[in-house]
């Protein structure tokens, strides 16, 4: 079995080979092939640069160890010993970075996402909370220069959402938001509570990678499409045409309704985007469950029934139960400042994967 060092050496050789190929006039003239090679080179660049820094550090460590063995110059020995302390620390850091870069990349990480937020237990209060979660993710996306697009919404009478489905577009959106899947709880005094008692309500969040037509094929004979008149809260008419679309996927029973656009075609296209993402997610979960324990780890499992976070308004407290992390800045979190949680969840996920891989050194 090849060591990590041998694997990395082969990757570095391939990286140099790509540089040579991309300088070939025949390749340069073939835009498609050139673009393909450039993409492969880009994917390897960080790993190869880190490996070469690691090799340079190893060489410096060997040189300093030779100086320590040479008793002819005490001053050089002292200098070498001081440098070795820092070099060994750098060596350990780069070793960890290399193993992290070698972990299999989630093929969905660079995809856009479709986020579904649904009110759970708690009636009107849960619907209001679902609306606040939607706005929290909108602000997070805006802070990171991602674009959002409302795909479907079912409003409640008090101004929240029974369900809201939206897209977040931008490279790496799924790699960040995938940790948000699960049940979010809110603890506060509802506006309808006359005696000032704190209630607990919940909303569920599902983060799905958005997929292209070719990734999930939906045949015409697998769906039933119903057209109906759009309506808002309480049955109020949104427009006077039969433009709302309901798509039923017959093999799975999944039903998608879209009515926010005035065009029947636009509503159908949005509904199909949501359907494809749900079907893709179902297939991904099936594959991961077959893979065994890897699916069952908490971080990033995407388990829709898992209680992941609690938002306590009286104490301005937000707790993520997967990493036992509590912060007392609820207003900032509700305004989209989620990075502290997301980064720690990503780091914990990576650490668990590294532990599963083992402790082999480079």
MIKOLKE-222647 format. One record per residue (C-alpha): x, z, y; residue number from 1. Coordinates in Angstrom, 2 decimals. Layout:
BEGIN
<node px="X" pz="Z" py="Y" n="NUM"/>
...
***
This chain:
BEGIN
<node px="0.00" pz="0.00" py="0.00" n="1"/>
<node px="1.42" pz="-1.03" py="3.36" n="2"/>
<node px="2.32" pz="1.74" py="5.81" n="3"/>
<node px="0.84" pz="1.83" py="9.31" n="4"/>
<node px="4.24" pz="0.77" py="10.62" n="5"/>
<node px="4.21" pz="-2.35" py="8.43" n="6"/>
<node px="0.65" pz="-3.18" py="9.46" n="7"/>
<node px="1.57" pz="-2.86" py="13.13" n="8"/>
<node px="4.67" pz="-5.01" py="12.67" n="9"/>
<node px="2.49" pz="-7.78" py="11.21" n="10"/>
<node px="0.07" pz="-7.49" py="14.14" n="11"/>
<node px="3.01" pz="-7.80" py="16.58" n="12"/>
<node px="4.23" pz="-10.90" py="14.73" n="13"/>
<node px="0.78" pz="-12.44" py="15.01" n="14"/>
<node px="0.71" pz="-11.63" py="18.74" n="15"/>
<node px="4.02" pz="-13.49" py="19.28" n="16"/>
<node px="2.74" pz="-16.38" py="17.17" n="17"/>
<node px="-0.34" pz="-16.63" py="19.41" n="18"/>
<node px="1.90" pz="-16.85" py="22.49" n="19"/>
<node px="3.76" pz="-19.77" py="20.89" n="20"/>
<node px="0.57" pz="-21.54" py="19.85" n="21"/>
<node px="-0.96" pz="-21.21" py="23.32" n="22"/>
<node px="2.13" pz="-22.94" py="24.78" n="23"/>
<node px="1.67" pz="-25.94" py="22.47" n="24"/>
<node px="0.50" pz="-29.01" py="24.48" n="25"/>
<node px="-1.93" pz="-30.02" py="21.73" n="26"/>
<node px="-3.57" pz="-26.59" py="21.81" n="27"/>
<node px="-3.67" pz="-26.59" py="25.62" n="28"/>
<node px="-5.56" pz="-29.89" py="25.49" n="29"/>
<node px="-8.16" pz="-28.40" py="23.12" n="30"/>
<node px="-10.10" pz="-26.01" py="25.36" n="31"/>
<node px="-12.22" pz="-24.56" py="22.55" n="32"/>
<node px="-9.23" pz="-23.75" py="20.36" n="33"/>
<node px="-7.25" pz="-22.41" py="23.34" n="34"/>
<node px="-10.12" pz="-20.11" py="24.29" n="35"/>
<node px="-10.38" pz="-18.87" py="20.70" n="36"/>
<node px="-6.65" pz="-18.02" py="20.58" n="37"/>
<node px="-6.78" pz="-16.38" py="24.02" n="38"/>
<node px="-9.63" pz="-14.15" py="22.84" n="39"/>
<node px="-7.67" pz="-13.11" py="19.75" n="40"/>
<node px="-4.58" pz="-12.40" py="21.89" n="41"/>
<node px="-6.62" pz="-10.29" py="24.30" n="42"/>
<node px="-7.97" pz="-8.19" py="21.43" n="43"/>
<node px="-4.44" pz="-7.49" py="20.14" n="44"/>
<node px="-2.66" pz="-6.97" py="23.47" n="45"/>
<node px="-3.25" pz="-3.23" py="24.00" n="46"/>
<node px="-2.34" pz="-2.40" py="20.39" n="47"/>
<node px="0.87" pz="-4.45" py="20.47" n="48"/>
<node px="2.00" pz="-3.10" py="23.85" n="49"/>
<node px="1.41" pz="0.48" py="22.64" n="50"/>
<node px="3.31" pz="-0.22" py="19.39" n="51"/>
<node px="6.28" pz="-1.62" py="21.29" n="52"/>
<node px="6.37" pz="1.43" py="23.57" n="53"/>
<node px="6.29" pz="3.54" py="20.42" n="54"/>
<node px="9.24" pz="1.59" py="18.96" n="55"/>
<node px="11.26" pz="2.06" py="22.16" n="56"/>
<node px="10.58" pz="5.81" py="22.07" n="57"/>
<node px="11.69" pz="5.96" py="18.42" n="58"/>
<node px="14.92" pz="4.14" py="19.31" n="59"/>
<node px="15.59" pz="6.58" py="22.17" n="60"/>
<node px="14.95" pz="9.55" py="19.85" n="61"/>
<node px="17.51" pz="8.21" py="17.36" n="62"/>
<node px="20.09" pz="7.68" py="20.11" n="63"/>
<node px="19.60" pz="11.21" py="21.47" n="64"/>
<node px="19.87" pz="12.71" py="17.99" n="65"/>
<node px="23.25" pz="10.95" py="17.58" n="66"/>
<node px="24.39" pz="12.46" py="20.87" n="67"/>
<node px="23.40" pz="15.91" py="19.61" n="68"/>
<node px="25.57" pz="15.40" py="16.54" n="69"/>
<node px="28.55" pz="14.44" py="18.73" n="70"/>
<node px="30.31" pz="17.71" py="19.61" n="71"/>
<node px="32.82" pz="16.10" py="21.97" n="72"/>
<node px="30.65" pz="16.30" py="25.11" n="73"/>
<node px="28.59" pz="19.51" py="25.56" n="74"/>
<node px="27.03" pz="18.26" py="28.82" n="75"/>
<node px="25.70" pz="15.13" py="27.10" n="76"/>
<node px="24.41" pz="17.28" py="24.25" n="77"/>
<node px="22.44" pz="19.44" py="26.67" n="78"/>
<node px="21.00" pz="16.38" py="28.41" n="79"/>
<node px="20.05" pz="14.80" py="25.08" n="80"/>
<node px="18.33" pz="17.99" py="23.98" n="81"/>
<node px="16.25" pz="18.11" py="27.19" n="82"/>
<node px="15.26" pz="14.46" py="26.85" n="83"/>
<node px="14.35" pz="14.89" py="23.18" n="84"/>
<node px="11.65" pz="17.43" py="24.02" n="85"/>
<node px="9.84" pz="14.91" py="26.26" n="86"/>
<node px="10.51" pz="12.00" py="23.89" n="87"/>
<node px="9.00" pz="13.87" py="20.95" n="88"/>
<node px="5.91" pz="14.67" py="23.02" n="89"/>
<node px="5.59" pz="11.00" py="24.02" n="90"/>
<node px="6.10" pz="10.02" py="20.37" n="91"/>
<node px="3.19" pz="12.23" py="19.25" n="92"/>
<node px="0.93" pz="10.89" py="22.00" n="93"/>
<node px="1.66" pz="7.26" py="21.16" n="94"/>
<node px="1.23" pz="7.96" py="17.44" n="95"/>
<node px="-2.30" pz="9.25" py="18.13" n="96"/>
<node px="-3.08" pz="6.30" py="20.43" n="97"/>
<node px="-1.95" pz="3.79" py="17.81" n="98"/>
<node px="-4.11" pz="5.33" py="15.09" n="99"/>
<node px="-7.08" pz="5.33" py="17.45" n="100"/>
<node px="-6.52" pz="1.66" py="18.31" n="101"/>
<node px="-6.36" pz="0.83" py="14.60" n="102"/>
<node px="-9.79" pz="2.32" py="13.92" n="103"/>
<node px="-12.40" pz="-0.33" py="13.07" n="104"/>
<node px="-14.18" pz="-1.33" py="16.26" n="105"/>
<node px="-17.95" pz="-1.12" py="16.35" n="106"/>
<node px="-18.93" pz="-4.82" py="16.50" n="107"/>
<node px="-21.80" pz="-3.92" py="18.82" n="108"/>
<node px="-19.72" pz="-2.08" py="21.44" n="109"/>
<node px="-19.46" pz="-4.98" py="23.89" n="110"/>
<node px="-23.13" pz="-5.93" py="23.63" n="111"/>
<node px="-25.88" pz="-5.44" py="26.19" n="112"/>
<node px="-28.42" pz="-2.82" py="25.15" n="113"/>
<node px="-32.15" pz="-2.37" py="24.99" n="114"/>
<node px="-33.18" pz="1.22" py="25.69" n="115"/>
<node px="-36.57" pz="2.56" py="24.62" n="116"/>
<node px="-37.78" pz="5.85" py="26.11" n="117"/>
<node px="-40.99" pz="7.34" py="24.68" n="118"/>
<node px="-42.88" pz="10.46" py="25.67" n="119"/>
<node px="-43.09" pz="12.96" py="22.80" n="120"/>
<node px="-44.68" pz="16.37" py="22.56" n="121"/>
<node px="-45.95" pz="17.70" py="25.86" n="122"/>
<node px="-48.62" pz="15.29" py="27.07" n="123"/>
<node px="-48.44" pz="14.39" py="30.76" n="124"/>
<node px="-45.33" pz="16.52" py="31.25" n="125"/>
<node px="-43.51" pz="14.58" py="28.49" n="126"/>
<node px="-44.51" pz="11.30" py="30.15" n="127"/>
<node px="-43.16" pz="12.50" py="33.51" n="128"/>
<node px="-39.91" pz="13.49" py="31.80" n="129"/>
<node px="-39.69" pz="10.07" py="30.12" n="130"/>
<node px="-39.91" pz="8.51" py="33.58" n="131"/>
<node px="-37.12" pz="10.77" py="34.85" n="132"/>
<node px="-34.89" pz="9.79" py="31.91" n="133"/>
<node px="-35.55" pz="6.12" py="32.70" n="134"/>
<node px="-34.49" pz="6.65" py="36.32" n="135"/>
<node px="-31.45" pz="8.67" py="35.16" n="136"/>
<node px="-30.23" pz="5.72" py="33.08" n="137"/>
<node px="-30.99" pz="3.29" py="35.92" n="138"/>
<node px="-28.78" pz="5.32" py="38.26" n="139"/>
<node px="-26.04" pz="5.61" py="35.63" n="140"/>
<node px="-26.10" pz="1.83" py="35.19" n="141"/>
<node px="-26.01" pz="1.26" py="38.95" n="142"/>
<node px="-23.00" pz="3.61" py="39.28" n="143"/>
<node px="-21.14" pz="1.51" py="36.67" n="144"/>
<node px="-22.18" pz="-1.86" py="38.10" n="145"/>
<node px="-24.40" pz="-2.70" py="35.13" n="146"/>
<node px="-27.65" pz="-4.56" py="35.69" n="147"/>
<node px="-30.98" pz="-3.25" py="34.43" n="148"/>
<node px="-34.09" pz="-5.23" py="33.57" n="149"/>
<node px="-37.51" pz="-3.73" py="32.86" n="150"/>
<node px="-38.93" pz="-5.28" py="29.69" n="151"/>
<node px="-42.06" pz="-3.28" py="28.97" n="152"/>
<node px="-43.77" pz="-0.22" py="30.37" n="153"/>
<node px="-46.87" pz="1.81" py="29.60" n="154"/>
<node px="-47.54" pz="4.14" py="32.51" n="155"/>
<node px="-49.31" pz="7.49" py="32.33" n="156"/>
<node px="-52.04" pz="8.59" py="34.73" n="157"/>
<node px="-49.70" pz="11.04" py="36.52" n="158"/>
<node px="-46.96" pz="8.49" py="37.24" n="159"/>
<node px="-44.68" pz="8.88" py="34.25" n="160"/>
<node px="-44.34" pz="6.63" py="31.23" n="161"/>
<node px="-45.84" pz="6.89" py="27.76" n="162"/>
<node px="-43.20" pz="4.31" py="26.86" n="163"/>
<node px="-40.68" pz="2.30" py="28.88" n="164"/>
<node px="-38.32" pz="-0.33" py="27.49" n="165"/>
<node px="-35.48" pz="-1.79" py="29.55" n="166"/>
<node px="-32.23" pz="-3.70" py="29.15" n="167"/>
<node px="-28.82" pz="-2.65" py="30.43" n="168"/>
<node px="-26.50" pz="-5.63" py="30.84" n="169"/>
<node px="-22.72" pz="-5.54" py="31.05" n="170"/>
<node px="-19.67" pz="-5.54" py="28.81" n="171"/>
<node px="-19.33" pz="-2.29" py="26.93" n="172"/>
<node px="-22.86" pz="-1.05" py="27.71" n="173"/>
<node px="-23.56" pz="-0.22" py="24.06" n="174"/>
<node px="-20.20" pz="1.54" py="23.59" n="175"/>
<node px="-21.23" pz="4.06" py="26.26" n="176"/>
<node px="-24.98" pz="4.43" py="25.88" n="177"/>
<node px="-25.13" pz="4.53" py="22.07" n="178"/>
<node px="-24.59" pz="8.30" py="22.19" n="179"/>
<node px="-27.90" pz="8.74" py="24.05" n="180"/>
<node px="-30.12" pz="8.00" py="21.03" n="181"/>
<node px="-32.17" pz="10.99" py="19.92" n="182"/>
<node px="-34.64" pz="13.58" py="21.18" n="183"/>
<node px="-34.21" pz="14.93" py="24.72" n="184"/>
<node px="-35.99" pz="18.21" py="25.56" n="185"/>
<node px="-37.03" pz="19.50" py="28.98" n="186"/>
<node px="-37.78" pz="23.14" py="29.81" n="187"/>
<node px="-39.56" pz="23.81" py="33.12" n="188"/>
<node px="-42.83" pz="24.84" py="34.75" n="189"/>
<node px="-45.14" pz="21.79" py="34.73" n="190"/>
<node px="-46.96" pz="20.85" py="37.94" n="191"/>
<node px="-50.24" pz="21.47" py="36.09" n="192"/>
<node px="-49.25" pz="25.03" py="35.08" n="193"/>
<node px="-51.07" pz="27.54" py="37.31" n="194"/>
<node px="-49.47" pz="30.70" py="35.92" n="195"/>
<node px="-45.82" pz="29.65" py="36.30" n="196"/>
<node px="-45.00" pz="29.59" py="32.59" n="197"/>
<node px="-42.10" pz="27.51" py="31.34" n="198"/>
<node px="-43.11" pz="24.78" py="28.89" n="199"/>
<node px="-40.94" pz="22.71" py="26.54" n="200"/>
<node px="-41.63" pz="18.99" py="26.29" n="201"/>
<node px="-39.70" pz="16.13" py="24.74" n="202"/>
<node px="-38.99" pz="12.43" py="24.96" n="203"/>
<node px="-37.15" pz="10.24" py="22.48" n="204"/>
<node px="-34.51" pz="7.68" py="23.39" n="205"/>
<node px="-33.51" pz="4.73" py="21.21" n="206"/>
<node px="-30.48" pz="2.64" py="22.23" n="207"/>
<node px="-30.38" pz="-0.74" py="20.47" n="208"/>
<node px="-27.74" pz="-3.46" py="20.78" n="209"/>
<node px="-29.30" pz="-6.64" py="22.16" n="210"/>
<node px="-28.76" pz="-9.52" py="19.75" n="211"/>
<node px="-28.82" pz="-13.29" py="20.10" n="212"/>
<node px="-31.25" pz="-15.60" py="18.33" n="213"/>
<node px="-28.64" pz="-16.65" py="15.77" n="214"/>
<node px="-27.87" pz="-13.05" py="14.78" n="215"/>
<node px="-31.44" pz="-12.27" py="13.75" n="216"/>
<node px="-33.70" pz="-15.12" py="12.72" n="217"/>
<node px="-37.43" pz="-14.49" py="13.08" n="218"/>
<node px="-39.52" pz="-17.18" py="11.39" n="219"/>
<node px="-42.81" pz="-18.31" py="12.89" n="220"/>
<node px="-44.71" pz="-17.41" py="9.73" n="221"/>
<node px="-43.42" pz="-13.82" py="9.94" n="222"/>
<node px="-45.13" pz="-13.01" py="13.24" n="223"/>
<node px="-48.64" pz="-12.88" py="14.66" n="224"/>
<node px="-49.02" pz="-13.36" py="18.40" n="225"/>
<node px="-52.07" pz="-12.02" py="20.24" n="226"/>
<node px="-52.79" pz="-12.75" py="23.89" n="227"/>
<node px="-54.78" pz="-10.33" py="26.06" n="228"/>
<node px="-55.39" pz="-9.43" py="29.69" n="229"/>
<node px="-52.82" pz="-7.14" py="31.32" n="230"/>
<node px="-53.99" pz="-3.72" py="32.44" n="231"/>
<node px="-52.44" pz="-0.79" py="34.24" n="232"/>
<node px="-53.08" pz="2.96" py="34.04" n="233"/>
<node px="-56.77" pz="3.74" py="33.51" n="234"/>
<node px="-57.59" pz="0.14" py="32.70" n="235"/>
<node px="-56.95" pz="-1.19" py="36.20" n="236"/>
<node px="-56.37" pz="-4.95" py="36.07" n="237"/>
<node px="-52.81" pz="-6.04" py="36.88" n="238"/>
<node px="-53.65" pz="-9.72" py="37.12" n="239"/>
<node px="-56.58" pz="-11.95" py="36.31" n="240"/>
<node px="-54.98" pz="-14.11" py="33.61" n="241"/>
<node px="-54.59" pz="-13.53" py="29.90" n="242"/>
<node px="-50.80" pz="-13.24" py="30.11" n="243"/>
<node px="-50.06" pz="-10.08" py="28.11" n="244"/>
<node px="-48.51" pz="-10.67" py="24.69" n="245"/>
<node px="-48.59" pz="-8.60" py="21.53" n="246"/>
<node px="-46.26" pz="-9.65" py="18.70" n="247"/>
<node px="-46.71" pz="-8.19" py="15.22" n="248"/>
<node px="-43.85" pz="-8.64" py="12.74" n="249"/>
<node px="-45.75" pz="-8.93" py="9.47" n="250"/>
<node px="-42.98" pz="-7.95" py="6.99" n="251"/>
<node px="-42.19" pz="-4.65" py="8.77" n="252"/>
<node px="-45.36" pz="-3.90" py="10.75" n="253"/>
<node px="-43.40" pz="-3.59" py="14.02" n="254"/>
<node px="-45.65" pz="-4.26" py="17.02" n="255"/>
<node px="-44.27" pz="-5.18" py="20.46" n="256"/>
<node px="-46.45" pz="-5.53" py="23.56" n="257"/>
<node px="-45.29" pz="-6.93" py="26.92" n="258"/>
<node px="-47.51" pz="-7.33" py="29.97" n="259"/>
<node px="-45.30" pz="-6.82" py="33.01" n="260"/>
<node px="-44.73" pz="-10.50" py="33.77" n="261"/>
<node px="-47.42" pz="-12.82" py="35.14" n="262"/>
<node px="-46.30" pz="-15.57" py="32.78" n="263"/>
<node px="-47.40" pz="-15.49" py="29.16" n="264"/>
<node px="-44.15" pz="-17.23" py="28.18" n="265"/>
<node px="-42.00" pz="-14.64" py="29.97" n="266"/>
<node px="-43.84" pz="-11.79" py="28.26" n="267"/>
<node px="-43.38" pz="-13.51" py="24.89" n="268"/>
<node px="-39.64" pz="-13.97" py="25.48" n="269"/>
<node px="-39.23" pz="-10.30" py="26.43" n="270"/>
<node px="-41.22" pz="-9.18" py="23.38" n="271"/>
<node px="-39.05" pz="-11.32" py="21.10" n="272"/>
<node px="-35.87" pz="-9.79" py="22.58" n="273"/>
<node px="-37.14" pz="-6.30" py="21.78" n="274"/>
<node px="-38.27" pz="-7.36" py="18.29" n="275"/>
<node px="-34.91" pz="-8.89" py="17.40" n="276"/>
<node px="-33.08" pz="-5.77" py="18.56" n="277"/>
<node px="-35.33" pz="-3.50" py="16.52" n="278"/>
<node px="-34.93" pz="-5.65" py="13.40" n="279"/>
<node px="-31.15" pz="-5.72" py="13.88" n="280"/>
<node px="-31.08" pz="-1.94" py="14.30" n="281"/>
<node px="-33.14" pz="-1.45" py="11.13" n="282"/>
<node px="-30.69" pz="-3.61" py="9.19" n="283"/>
<node px="-27.69" pz="-1.76" py="10.67" n="284"/>
<node px="-29.14" pz="1.62" py="9.71" n="285"/>
<node px="-29.85" pz="0.39" py="6.18" n="286"/>
<node px="-26.24" pz="-0.80" py="5.79" n="287"/>
<node px="-24.82" pz="2.42" py="7.19" n="288"/>
<node px="-27.01" pz="4.60" py="4.99" n="289"/>
<node px="-25.75" pz="2.66" py="1.98" n="290"/>
<node px="-22.19" pz="3.38" py="3.16" n="291"/>
<node px="-22.88" pz="7.09" py="2.63" n="292"/>
<node px="-21.57" pz="10.05" py="4.57" n="293"/>
<node px="-20.20" pz="8.00" py="7.47" n="294"/>
<node px="-23.76" pz="7.45" py="8.63" n="295"/>
<node px="-24.68" pz="11.11" py="8.33" n="296"/>
<node px="-22.20" pz="12.47" py="10.83" n="297"/>
<node px="-23.92" pz="13.74" py="13.96" n="298"/>
<node px="-21.93" pz="12.09" py="16.73" n="299"/>
<node px="-23.24" pz="8.61" py="17.42" n="300"/>
<node px="-25.54" pz="8.64" py="14.41" n="301"/>
<node px="-28.41" pz="7.37" py="16.50" n="302"/>
<node px="-30.83" pz="9.50" py="14.49" n="303"/>
<node px="-34.13" pz="9.20" py="16.37" n="304"/>
<node px="-35.33" pz="12.63" py="15.18" n="305"/>
<node px="-32.17" pz="14.53" py="16.10" n="306"/>
<node px="-32.48" pz="16.96" py="19.04" n="307"/>
<node px="-29.44" pz="16.04" py="21.09" n="308"/>
<node px="-29.84" pz="17.49" py="24.58" n="309"/>
<node px="-31.87" pz="20.09" py="26.50" n="310"/>
<node px="-32.53" pz="19.98" py="30.26" n="311"/>
<node px="-33.45" pz="23.44" py="31.58" n="312"/>
<node px="-34.71" pz="23.10" py="35.16" n="313"/>
<node px="-35.10" pz="26.83" py="36.12" n="314"/>
<node px="-31.42" pz="27.45" py="35.26" n="315"/>
<node px="-30.16" pz="24.00" py="36.36" n="316"/>
<node px="-28.63" pz="23.82" py="32.87" n="317"/>
<node px="-28.03" pz="20.85" py="30.59" n="318"/>
<node px="-26.81" pz="21.41" py="27.02" n="319"/>
<node px="-25.66" pz="18.76" py="24.57" n="320"/>
<node px="-26.18" pz="20.30" py="21.14" n="321"/>
<node px="-23.87" pz="17.92" py="19.24" n="322"/>
<node px="-20.75" pz="19.07" py="21.04" n="323"/>
<node px="-22.02" pz="22.52" py="22.15" n="324"/>
<node px="-21.36" pz="21.60" py="25.77" n="325"/>
<node px="-23.32" pz="23.18" py="28.64" n="326"/>
<node px="-23.06" pz="22.31" py="32.34" n="327"/>
<node px="-24.91" pz="23.84" py="35.29" n="328"/>
<node px="-25.43" pz="20.76" py="37.46" n="329"/>
<node px="-28.77" pz="19.38" py="36.34" n="330"/>
<node px="-29.44" pz="17.53" py="39.62" n="331"/>
<node px="-26.24" pz="15.50" py="39.25" n="332"/>
<node px="-27.05" pz="14.68" py="35.61" n="333"/>
<node px="-30.56" pz="13.51" py="36.49" n="334"/>
<node px="-28.96" pz="11.32" py="39.16" n="335"/>
<node px="-26.99" pz="9.48" py="36.49" n="336"/>
<node px="-23.77" pz="11.49" py="36.35" n="337"/>
<node px="-23.55" pz="11.34" py="32.54" n="338"/>
<node px="-19.88" pz="10.44" py="32.11" n="339"/>
<node px="-18.71" pz="13.96" py="31.31" n="340"/>
<node px="-21.03" pz="14.05" py="28.29" n="341"/>
<node px="-20.44" pz="10.43" py="27.26" n="342"/>
<node px="-16.64" pz="10.69" py="27.38" n="343"/>
<node px="-16.57" pz="13.91" py="25.36" n="344"/>
<node px="-19.00" pz="12.47" py="22.80" n="345"/>
<node px="-16.83" pz="9.35" py="22.47" n="346"/>
<node px="-13.68" pz="11.47" py="22.09" n="347"/>
<node px="-15.33" pz="13.65" py="19.44" n="348"/>
<node px="-16.56" pz="10.58" py="17.58" n="349"/>
<node px="-13.04" pz="9.12" py="17.60" n="350"/>
<node px="-11.50" pz="12.42" py="16.42" n="351"/>
<node px="-13.94" pz="12.55" py="13.50" n="352"/>
<node px="-13.10" pz="8.99" py="12.53" n="353"/>
<node px="-9.38" pz="9.76" py="12.68" n="354"/>
<node px="-9.88" pz="12.81" py="10.49" n="355"/>
<node px="-11.77" pz="10.67" py="7.98" n="356"/>
<node px="-8.95" pz="8.10" py="7.96" n="357"/>
<node px="-6.38" pz="10.79" py="7.15" n="358"/>
<node px="-3.15" pz="12.12" py="8.59" n="359"/>
<node px="-0.74" pz="9.23" py="7.76" n="360"/>
<node px="1.87" pz="8.82" py="10.50" n="361"/>
<node px="3.03" pz="5.53" py="11.92" n="362"/>
***
